[in-house]
Amino acid sequence: MPPVPDYDIERDDRPSNAAKRQRKRSAVACATCHKRKVRCNVALCGPPCANCLHDDVECTVTHRQRTTAPRKVHTLLRASGPRASAISTPSPSPSSFVQNFSLSQRQSVSTLPGQLWLPGISPRSSERSVLSHVSPIAENQTGSCAGGDSRRQDQDCDEGENSAAYAVALDGDVADMDAAPFYVGDQQGLRFVSDLCKPDRASKGNHYLVPRATAKSQPAEVIALLCMQGAFSLPPDTTCRELLRCYFNYVHPFLPIVNANDFLTQYLRGDPQRVNLLLLWSMFFAAASFVDSDTYTAAGYASRKEMKRAMYRRAKSLYDVDYEKDKIALIQSVILMGFWYADTEDRTGSWHWIGVAISLCQTIGLHRDPEADQPHKRGYSSSQRSLWRRIWWSCYFRDTWLSLGMGRPMRINIDDCDTPMPSVDDVLAEMIGVSATVKDQFLPEGAAQLTQYWVSLLELTVALGGVLATHYRPARRAMPTTSDIEANEKEILKCVEVCQHNGVYSNRVVELHHYELQLYYEATMISLYRPYVLQGPKCLDRAQQEAWRLTALQKAKEAASRANAVLNKIISTDLVHVCQAITVTALIPTIQIHLLETTSPNLLARRLAQNQLDLCMIVMTELRETYWAADFLSRLFSNVRKKLDARNETTTTTAQLESDRALVMTPERTNSERESSMFEEPISNDLFLPNELLSNGWNPFLYPPAECNVDANMDLDLDVNSFFSSEELNGLWRCHDTGNSTILD
């Protein structure tokens, strides 16, 4: 590897002649680089420098004697454990932080190989520095438009990075496999220009491959900022491997946006620096939701949420500085960053990131089928086309379910897209080249079954998109009819065979994903009938509306009950802690139906709904440890339930008072009835509700008196003689017939 250039940290930003500019030498160099007389970036990134890291030698910074008093510096606090202390003084700017440390302080941190020591970092002692990953990018440390011929570079900056892409698209295809996809748009855009230039062209496609833009170096300030944010410090290798295992077991099956074979091959070559860094942090962030406590504790984090926050911040820091230029990698990364949701005020939550992903997909034409009118077009490999299909439909999947959970309009109009839905072969084809060792270490068993579940989930998502478009849009051309509802139901029922198949599962990962698929199915069915549980379709008359309302309510209740049965299975198999984030969204329709039933005038239905709601809230409470959305919804539904319970209690109390007042004022009430009522009053309310006492009475054979010595293991279905003697029973019946208040002698 060529020596890493010395970053010109204190270059003068004022315009001047490049020939007259004097470059400042770095104030600090490690002993090895100083001896070799090569440039050293230890002043920028801390030990080890990129050269020592590449050569696998010790990187030490020697202490130079100074005759003048050192300047006042900021105090550097070393990380003494998995958590580093915070800097008490304001962090210096990236362009001046090197001068804010004395040489003795730099020497003190040189004993921490592989650990970044820049101000503002909270490094963990086990993390690995991958700073050499940026050395090819930063060879021209003065930036893309500084140094050299200033006139020429200023002109390049004014023209843009890849302004010749349109001209290349007109000329023809680029055979280079490393070319970037380029989409000229439909006929209402620039495609009309292509039709004018080549009206007789055989292919009418809009997808082209153009040369990638020339890679531009990142300014030193940007690299320093990324260092401070820990973007170049990877977790230990064992933690990285566990995160990747969790990713391909729990994220990839229902979101296969990464080519597993290509990614793992690059990573396992022993050079993780060649893997796209933004994508790697995004995958780590998505996988952090499924690691066990031992993993995040060993990495220096107190909880899953803390680990997720750290991974997300590092991915976002790379995204914010426009570190990655490959749009496919950008789309993959922002889809995974779409699992971020911290609070309602966050501007960059799930809704934001999926919007970015959809925009980038449409920019390069992933929503349009490149083979629709150019089946023999050169340059597109089958694996590329397969990956693009999976990426686009994953965006549609996320967009639809986020629209359902957040109550917002979908961004994707399915009528504007013609990219075919992926098949099972699109996913399984990339598994052919994966070795058995890699499969055992990272990939789950039952890949064919998992892929079939995913394809069924996409079909179910299309049905859900139709439901949202037909029944939830505020401005509809025509009100939905019963025929529309029946058509939507038939489309949903097409997935019932796969969703509700109760076969033998090959492993826990397959079992978990099948349970989640069942939850999505029931949520879709509830979403179809939820608009009509309070009022039937307006196309019907009033009597028919009420009949439809009852039918819709019954079907929604049945789907909610089936969802609770699935939750029972998830709890019994101890799989709650590895449920996906979308499980929270899928539970929202079920919880809403249970909340509606808690307001039912039927006491038995109300109590059943309360029990079913309790089960949903138990699962939601467990998911709070991993997902911020579960925390938010758990608090919301708990508050709603308290308000509904208070209203129900007020209604029940009012009805009971009116009933008691009616009994007291009834003149036909006999003396024996009043005495019987007095007999029933002392019974504990813990056993019965008031209206149950009036309707069912108290059974002494189910609740024996305390003085009866009954074995706890005795069958409750006992003969009456087990509690009373024949003489006592005769006295009991005599008292009942004569109205005597003394029951037993």
N, C-alpha and C positions, 0 to 999 in steps of 0.2 A: 504494500500500500504506500503511495507517495506520502511524504510528510504533510501533516495538516497545516494549512497556511495560518499565519499569525493574524488574528482578527484585529482590525484597526478600530479599536473601541473608541478612541478619542479623535476621530477624524473630524475635520472642520466641515460643517455643513454649508458654509457660505460658498457661493459660486466663485470659482477661480480657475485659472488655467491648470489643467491636469499635469502639464510638464513641470510647473513650478511647485506643485504640492509636495511637501515633505512627509513621508510616512513615519510615524512614530514607532519605535520598537517597543515590544512588550516589556513591561517592567519586571516580569517574573517569567522564568522558564525552569522546568524541572532539570535535574542533574543530567539525565540521559540526553535530552534534547540539546541542552547547553553544550555537552561534550561533542555531540554530533554536528552542532552548529546548524540545526534545523529549527523551523518555527514550531512553537509549542503553544497549545491553547489551554494550559493549566490555569492561567490567570482568568480565563473566561468560565471554565467549567469545573475547575477543581480537579484534584487527583482522583483517578489517573487521567492523564491527558490521552488524546486519541492515539498518538504514536505508541505510548507505552501500553495502552490497552490492546492495540493490534499486535505488538511484539510480545505481549504477555511477560513484561518485565516490571519490576518495582518502580513506581513513580514517586520520587522524593523531591521536595522543594528545599533547597539549601538556604540557610539564613545568611544574608549579606550584612556585613557590619556597616552601620550608618554613623556618620560623624555628627549629623544634625539631629535635633530632637524630632521624634516622629509626630506626625500630625494627629489631631484628635480623630479617633475612629469610632465607628459603631461596634458594639460588642457582638461577637459571634457566639451563639449558644449552640454547643454541639448536642447532637441527639444521643442521649445516654441509654436509650432503650428503644422499644418499638415506637414510642411516641417522642417527638422532638419538642423542645420548649419553643414557645413563640418569641419572636423578636420584640423586645419592649420598646425599641426606638423605631421611628419610621424607616422603612426600607429605602435605600438609595436607588436612584434611577439606574437602569441597566448600563448606561454609558459611562457611569462613574463609580460603580460599586467596587472595581478593582482597587482604586485608590483609597477606599474606605477600610481597608484591612491592613494591619501591620504584618510584616514578614513573619514575626513570631506566631501570629495567629494562623497564617497560612501553613506554617510548619506544623502547628499542632493538629491541623486537620489532615495533614498528609499521611497520618497513620491510619486513616480510614479508607482503604482502597475500595474503589468502585462506588463510593458514596458521594453524592453531590452535596456541596457545602455552601451554596449560594444563599444570600439573605432572602428570607421569605419562604424558604423550603422547610417542610417538616419531613425530613427523610426518615426512612426506616432502615435499621441497621442491616437488614437482610436483602435490600434491594440491589439490583445490578444496574450499573450505568451502561447505556447503549449510545453514548454520545458519538461514537465513531459512525453511527448510522447517519449523522448529518454531515460528515466530512465531505462526501462527494457534492453535496448541495452548496456548501459554503466555501468552495475553493476560491471563488471570487468574493471575498468577504466584504467588499466595498459596495455591494448591491448591483442590481441589474443596470443601473443608469449612472454609475459613478466610476471614475477611473478610465484609463484608455482614451480613446478619441471621444471627447465629450459631445461634439456635434453629432457624430454618428449615433451614439447611444441615446442622446436626447431625441433624435429623430425616430429611433426604434421605439422608445417609450411612447411617443406621440401616436405612432401607427398602431399600437396594440401588439399583443403577443402572437396572435395567429390570424391576422386579417386576411391572409391568402387562402383560407379554407374554402371560401365560396368559389374562387377561381379554380382550385384543384377539383372541386366537386363537378364543375362544368367540364373539365378536361377528361375525367374518367376516374377509375378506381385506383387505389393505392394497394399494391400487392404486399406491402410490409405488414406482417401480422401484429406489430406493435403500434399500428396506426390507431387513431382515435375515431370513434363513431361520430358522424356528423349528420344532422337532420335538417333539410332545407325547408321543411314545412309542407303543408298541403297547398292546393292550387290557389287558394286565396292569398297565399304568401309568395315566397320567392320561387316556388315550383313553376309558376307561370313563365318566369324568365328562362328556365331550362326548356320548357316546351317551345318557346320562341326560337331558342338557339338550335335545338335538335328536335324538330317536330316529328321526324320519322324514327326516332330512337326506339329500339325494341323494348327497352325497359322503361317503365313509367314510375319507377320507384323513387322514393325520397330519401333513402338511407345511403350514406356514403362513408367511406373510410378516408380520412385525410391525415397527413403527417401531424404528429403531436407537436405542440408548441415547444419552443426551445426552453429547457429547464432554466429557471432563473434562481439565482442564489438568494438566500434569505439574509437580510441585514443582520449585523452582529447584535443589535438591540433585540431583535426578534428571537434569535437563538438564545440570548441570555435570559429573556423572559420565559421561554419554554423550559430552560434549565431550572429557573426559579420555581416554576410550577410543577416540576417533577416529571415532565413529559418524556424524559429520556432515562428514567429510572424504572426498570422492569422489576416485578416481584421475583422472588427466588424461583429457580427452575421447577421445583416441586409444586409450588403454588401455581405457576403458569400452566403446568400440565394438568393440574386438577381443575383449573378454570376452563381449559379447553375441553376436558372430558365432560364437565357439566354443560358446556355450551352445546356440544354435539349430541348430548343425551336429552336435554330439556328445552333447548331453544331451536336448534336446527330442524328437528322433525316437523314442526308446524311453521317454520320460517326458513326454508332452505335457500337462502340468498347467497351462500358462499359455496364455491366449489370445494368440497371437502378434500378431494384427492390432491388438487393443486396446493391448497393452503397447507395441509399437513405435510406434504412432501417438502415444501420450502422450509417449514418450521423445523422439521426433524433432521434436516441436513446439518444441524449444529450451528446454523447462522440465523437466529431469529431476527437479526437486524435487516435481513432482506425482505422480511414480511412487512407489508404496509403498516406503518406505526399507528396511524389513525384508526384503521380497521381493527388492529390488534387490541387497542384500548377499548374500542366500542364493543368488541366481543367479550373482553374481560368484564366490562360493565354489565352486559346482559347476563353473563354467566354467574356474576356475583350473587344473584338472587337465589342460587341453588347450592352454594357451598355450605358445608357443615361448619359447626362452631370451631372445630380444631383447625380448619384451614384458615379462616379469617383471623383467628387468634394468633396462629403462627406467623401470619403476615403482618401482625401488629395492629389489628383493628379490634374494636370492642364489640362490633355488631355487623350484621350484613349491610345494614343501611349505611354505616360509616364507610365500609369498603366500597359500596356502590357509589357513594358520593365522591370518593377519591378517584375512582376509575373514570367516572363521568367528567369530572373537572379536567382531567388530563386529556381526555379525548376532545373535549370542547375547546381547550386551549389550542390544540393543533388545528381544529376547524376554524377558530376565530382569526388566526393569522394566515389563513389560506395556504396551509402547509401542503395539502394534497391537491394535485391538479387532475388526477384521473377521476373522471366523473362516475365511472362504475364503482370505484372504491368509495367515492363520496356518498353515492346513493346507499350502498351497503352500510356504511357507517352511520348515516343519519337515520336510517330505518331502525337500527339497533339503539341509537341514542333516543329514539322515540319512546323507549320504556322509562324515560325519566319523567317523574312527576313528584315535585316536592311540596308545593302549596298552590293555592288558587291564584296567587299574585305572580307566579313565575311566568315570565314571558316566553320562556323556551321549554315548554312542557311537551307532552306527547302530541298535542294538536299542532304545535309549531313544527316539530321535526318531521312529522309525516307529510305536512304541507311542503316542506323543503324537498323531501324525497320525491313526491309526486311532480313537483315543478322540474326537478332535474331529469326525471324520467321522460317527461314530455319534451324537454329541451333536446334530448338526443333521440327521441322517437321510439321509446320502448313501448308506447301505447299502440303503435302501429306495427303490423306484421311485415317485416322486411322481405318475406317470401311470397307475399300476396300477389305481386305482379312482377317479381324478378326472382324466380326460383333458382336460377343458375348464376346468380350474382357472385362474383369472386370476392374473397376476403373474409367472409363470415364462416367460421367453423361451426360445426354442429354443437359443440360444447358451448360456444358463445351464445348461439341462439337459444339453447336450452336455458342457460343461466339468465339471459335477458327476460325470457318468459316467466321464469320463477320470480325474478325481482319485481316485475310489473304486477303480477298477480298477488304477490305478498303486500305490495302497496295497496292494492284494492282491498285485500283482506283487512289490513289494519285500518284503512279509511272507513270501511263499512262498520266495523265494530266500535271504533271510536265515535262515529256518528251516533250509533245507538246508545252508547254509554253516556255521552256528553250532551245529547239532544241537539246536535248541530247538523247543518246540511252537509251531505257528502260532497267532496271536491271532484270526484270522478263521475262523469256521466258515461255509463257503459255503452251508450249509442255512439260515442266518439271514438271507440276503441275497436280494433279488430285483431289484436294479438290473441292467438289461440290459447286456451287454457292448458297448462302443463299436464303431462301424463305421468304415469308411474315410471315409465322408462326414462323420462328426463332426469329423474333423481337417481335411479338405480344405475344408469349408465356410467356415472362418475365413480361408482363404488367398485367397478371391475378392476381397476388398477391399484386399489388399496391393498397392501399386504395384510396377511393374517395378524401379524404382530400389532400393526397400527390399529386394525379393527378392534382387537381385544382391548387395547389401551384407551382408545378414544371414542369409538363408535358403538352404539347400542346394537343388541341383537334384534332380529325381527324387522330389518329395514324395509322389506317389502310390505309388511303389514302396516308399519308406521306411514309409509308413503301413500298407501291406499286410504288411510285415515285422513291424510292431508288433502288428497284430491277430493274426498267426500266433503271435507270442511270447506273447500273452495266452492263446490257446488251449493252447499248450504249457505255460504256467504252471498252467492249470486241471488238465491231465493230471498235472503234477508234484505239485500239491496232493492229487490222488487217490492218487498213489503214497505220499506221506508219510502220509496218513491210513490207508491200508490196511496198509502194510508196516512202518511205523516207530513206531506207537503202542505203548507198553508194556502198556496195559490194553485189549486188544481183546476184543470179545464172542466172536469166533470167529477161529481162526487162518486166515490167507489160504490159499486153495487154488490149484491150478494154473489153475483157471478165472478166478480173480481176476487172476492174473498175465497171462494171455492177454488179458483185457479191458483191463487197463491198457496193454498193449503195442499193442493196436489203437487206443486213444485217442491214443497218442503217434505212431503211424504215420500218423494223419490229417494231421499237419503235415509229413510227409517231403517232399511235393512242393515246397512253398515253401522248406523249409529246405535241401534239397540240390539245388536247381535251379542249374545251372551255365550261366548265360546271359552276355550281354554287359552289363557295368556301365556306367551312364551317367557316373559319376564316382567318385572315391575314397571319398566319404562313403557312398554306396550300397554300394560293395564292402565297406567295413569293417563296416557293420551286417549285411550278409548273412553274412560270416564269423563274426561274433559270434552270430548266430542259429543257425548250424550248431554252434557250441560249446555253446550252451544245449541244443540237441537231443540231442547226444551225452551231455552231462552228465545229462539226464533219463533217457536209456536206461540209462546205467550205474547211476543211482540205483534203477531198477526191479530190476535183477538183483544189485546189491551185497549185499543181505541173504542171498543164497543161494549165493554163491561159496564159502563155507566149509561150508555145510550146506544140503541141499535142504529143501523144504517138509515140515513135520512131519506133514502129512496123508498122506504116502506111506510105504511100507515102506522098509526100509534099502536094498535094491537100487535101487528107484526114486529114492530120495533121492540116491544117488550119481550116477545118470544125469542127474537134474535139476541137480545141482551142476555137473557138467561142462558141461552146456548153458548154464547161467547164466554160468559162467566164460568160456566161449567167446564168448558174445554181449557180455559186458562188455569182453573184450579187443578184439573187433572195433570196438566203439564208441570205445574208448580210442585205437586205431590211427587211426581216422578223425579223431578230435580232433587227433592229432598232424599229420595231413595238412593240416588247417585251419591249425594253427600255422605250418606250413611256408609256406603262402600268405601269412599275415600278416607273417611275417618277410621274405619275398622282395619284398613290395610296400611294405615300410618303413612299416607301420601300427601297430607295437607301441606307440609313444609316445602314440597317441591311443585306445588301448583303454579301455573303460569299467571302472569299479571292479568291476562284477559279473563281469567276465572272470576276476578272481581267484577268485571263488566257483565259477565254472563249471569251473575247472581242478582244483579239489579232488578230485572223483570220478576224473578221469583220472589224476592223480598217485597216488591210492590204489591203483588197479589196477596201475599200473606198479610200485609198491613191492611189491605182493603177488607180482608175477611175478618180481621179483628174488630171491625165495626159492625159485623153482622148482628141482627137482632136475635138470631138463633144462638143460644148459649153454648150448645155443644160445638157448633161450627166455629164459634169465637174462641173457645178454649183449644180446639184442634189447631186453629191458625196460630195461636200464641205459642203452642209447642213447636210447630214447624218453623215459626220465626225464630225461636230460641236456637234451633239447630243451625239455621243460616247465620245467625249472629255469632255462634261459637266458631264457625269456620272463618267468618270475617275477622273476628278478634285474633285468631291465630295468624291470619295473613297480614295483620298489622305489623308484625315483627319484620316483614320483608318489604311490603309495599306501602308507600305513602298514600296511595289512593284508597287502600283498604282502611287505613286510619281515618281518613276524611269521611268515607262513607259510613264507617262504623259509628262515628260520632253523630253523623247526620241522622241515620235511621234510629239510633238510640233516643235521640231527642224527639223525633217524630213519634216513636212508640210511647214515650212518656206522655206526650200531649194526647194521643188517642186513648191511652189507658185512663187518663184523668177524665176525659170526656165520657168514656164508657162507664166509669165508676159513678160519675154524676148522674148519668141517665139511669143506671141500675138503682141507685139510691132513691131517685125521684119516683121511679116506678114502684119500688118496694113500699115507700111511704104512702103512695096512693092506694096500693093494695091493702096495706094494714088499716088505713082509714076506712076503706070500704068494708072490711071485715068487722071493725068496731061498730060501725053505724048500721050493720045489718040486723034488723029486729028479730029475724027468724033464728038467729044463732042460739043454740041450746046451751044449757049449763054444762053438759058433758063435753060439748065442742070447745067451750072456753077452757075447761079443765085440761082437755087434751092439748090445747094450744099452750097452756102454762107448762105442761109436762115437756113439750118440745123445745121451749125457749132456752133451757140451760145447756143444750147440746153445743159443743164447740164449733165455732165457725171455721175452724181449720179443716173440719171433715166435710162440711156441706156449705153451699151457698144458700141464702135465704129462700129463694124460689124453689130450690131442690127440697128443702124441708117441707114446704107446703105441698109439693106435688108427690114426693115419694115417701116422706116420713122417715123414721129411724128404725133400722133392723137390729134388735138387740143380739141376734145370733151372729152378726158379722162383727160387732164391737162389744165383746163381753165386758162386764164390770170388772173393776180392778181387784175385787175380793175373790173373784173366781180364779182358781189356780189352774191356768191352762198352759200346757206346754207350748213353747214358741214354735216347735216343729210340727205341731198337730195340724192336721188338715182342717181348713176353715169350714169346709162343708160338713158340719157336724150335726148330729141329731139333737133335737131340742132338749132331750133328757140329759144331755151332757152338761147342761147349765142349771136346770131346775128339776126339783123332785116333782112327783105327781101331785103331792099336796100343794106345793107352791104354785104349780100350774093351774090347779083348780081355783085357788084363791085369786090368781091373776085374771082368769076369765070371769069370775064372779064380780071382781071389782070393775072390770070393763063393762059388764052388763048393767050393773046397778049405779055406775057413776061414782063409786067410792074412790076417793083420792089415794087411799092406802093400797099400794100394789102388793106388797109382801108383808107378811106378819113378822 
